[in-house]
Amino acid sequence: MPYVNKPRPYKKEYENYDGTEAVKKKRAQRNTARRLMEAAGEVSKGDGKDVDHKKALSNGGTTSKSNLRAVPASANRSFKRNSGHDLVSQTSTKERKAK
């Protein structure tokens, strides 16, 4: 449930989730992938594109150039995920609705 009419405990959220080693490692991998694609000229800041891993990191993918692609943010963020934010389906929401 969202926080309504009360302050959000950002410090507690960071300590319990964002500050954990696993989350820091995932964030570092995403940042590395973004820098690789920026160096290759595939993406730039503010272009509305995300760097997508063809084989998701949660499914054993790597942050190598051959596993990366630039896709619109709306397409990359619409995959079905579970409560742990891990990828459940490689089929985007738009593709599922079209079937």
Buried (B, 14 or more C-beta within 10 A) or exposed (E): EEEEEEEEEEEEEEEEEEEEEEEEEBEEBBEEBBEBBBEEEBBEEEEEBBBBBEEBBBEEBEBEEEBBBBBEEEBBEBBEEEEEEEBEEEEBBEEEEEE
